[in-house]
Amino acid sequence: MDDDILSFNAIEKLAKYIEDQKNGLAPEILSEWYNIIGDDFRSTAPEELKDTFKVTQDPILPQKFKIEISRRAVQYLIRSIERNLPKMPYATYGYFHDVIIPEIQKKYALAADKGGN
């Protein structure tokens, strides 16, 4: 009987883990984290860069977000993301750490090489 209880507890933990992973990538969760990061960015960026960060959620594909930011403000945005990573659910952490930060670095490094903004 004890084995059944342990198995049930293990299954419950696994189900909770899977649910947390799924929820961490929900469009509403990602949108909220973009808002938190935006607030952090605006509280730490120099005054002239505070309005240079904008995130737009795609109305048709709600899990898709478009990030617009001044090249000069990228370092402040990345710091804001990194400051908030420890507070995020695991899946959300992975999304920002493994996808968004490298994508921002790649996009704006290319813009810098081409002399873009």
VMD Tcl script that draws the C-alpha trace (Angstrom):
set ca {
  {0.00 0.00 0.00}
  {2.86 2.39 0.79}
  {4.20 1.86 -2.73}
  {0.84 2.98 -4.15}
  {0.94 6.18 -2.07}
  {4.49 6.95 -3.15}
  {3.57 6.30 -6.76}
  {0.54 8.55 -6.48}
  {2.64 11.30 -4.86}
  {5.27 10.97 -7.57}
  {2.59 11.22 -10.26}
  {1.09 14.30 -8.57}
  {4.51 15.98 -8.47}
  {5.13 15.14 -12.11}
  {1.69 16.46 -13.11}
  {2.35 19.71 -11.21}
  {5.75 20.05 -12.88}
  {4.21 19.58 -16.34}
  {1.43 22.06 -15.57}
  {3.98 24.63 -14.34}
  {5.98 24.19 -17.55}
  {2.89 24.66 -19.69}
  {1.72 27.68 -17.72}
  {5.14 29.34 -17.84}
  {4.83 29.72 -21.61}
  {1.20 30.83 -21.67}
  {0.77 34.09 -23.61}
  {-0.73 35.84 -20.55}
  {2.27 34.86 -18.43}
  {4.78 35.99 -21.06}
  {2.90 39.26 -21.52}
  {2.98 39.91 -17.78}
  {6.73 39.23 -17.67}
  {7.27 41.63 -20.58}
  {5.38 44.24 -18.53}
  {7.53 43.54 -15.45}
  {10.71 43.76 -17.52}
  {9.48 46.97 -19.18}
  {8.80 48.55 -15.80}
  {12.24 47.49 -14.57}
  {13.83 48.85 -17.76}
  {12.10 52.23 -17.41}
  {13.13 52.48 -13.76}
  {16.82 51.88 -14.51}
  {17.49 53.22 -18.02}
  {18.72 56.80 -18.51}
  {15.92 59.32 -19.01}
  {16.55 59.74 -22.73}
  {16.19 55.97 -23.31}
  {13.12 55.21 -21.17}
  {10.67 55.52 -24.06}
  {12.75 53.51 -26.53}
  {11.46 50.06 -25.47}
  {8.19 48.75 -26.84}
  {6.70 45.26 -26.91}
  {3.74 44.40 -29.11}
  {1.83 41.14 -28.76}
  {0.60 39.68 -32.04}
  {-3.24 39.65 -32.01}
  {-3.44 36.51 -34.17}
  {-0.54 34.56 -32.63}
  {-0.68 35.67 -28.98}
  {2.52 33.84 -28.04}
  {4.47 35.98 -30.54}
  {5.88 39.30 -29.36}
  {7.66 42.02 -31.31}
  {10.37 43.88 -29.43}
  {11.40 47.35 -30.53}
  {14.25 49.08 -28.75}
  {16.94 51.61 -29.44}
  {20.33 50.02 -29.99}
  {21.71 52.24 -27.22}
  {19.16 50.84 -24.77}
  {19.78 47.13 -25.43}
  {22.25 46.77 -22.55}
  {19.66 48.14 -20.09}
  {16.98 45.79 -21.42}
  {19.23 42.75 -21.10}
  {20.12 43.75 -17.53}
  {16.41 44.12 -16.74}
  {15.70 40.65 -18.12}
  {18.64 39.15 -16.20}
  {17.52 40.82 -12.95}
  {14.09 39.23 -13.28}
  {15.15 35.74 -14.40}
  {15.40 34.30 -10.84}
  {11.76 35.25 -10.17}
  {10.39 33.51 -13.28}
  {8.91 30.02 -13.60}
  {11.39 27.60 -15.16}
  {9.83 27.60 -18.65}
  {9.55 31.39 -18.70}
  {13.17 31.63 -17.54}
  {14.23 29.41 -20.44}
  {12.22 31.47 -22.91}
  {13.88 34.74 -21.90}
  {17.35 33.34 -21.17}
  {17.73 30.94 -24.08}
  {15.61 32.62 -26.77}
  {14.97 36.31 -26.16}
  {18.36 37.49 -24.86}
  {20.33 35.76 -27.67}
  {17.84 37.02 -30.27}
  {18.14 40.60 -29.03}
  {21.93 40.36 -28.98}
  {22.00 38.91 -32.48}
  {19.53 41.41 -33.96}
  {21.13 44.50 -32.46}
  {24.71 43.35 -33.06}
  {23.79 43.07 -36.74}
  {22.16 46.52 -36.62}
  {25.32 47.95 -35.06}
  {27.44 46.34 -37.77}
  {25.22 47.91 -40.44}
  {25.07 51.27 -38.66}
  {21.36 50.87 -37.87}
  {19.43 51.98 -34.79}
}
mol new
graphics top color blue
foreach p $ca { graphics top sphere $p radius 0.5 }
foreach p [lrange $ca 0 end-1] q [lrange $ca 1 end] { graphics top cylinder $p $q radius 0.2 }
display resetview
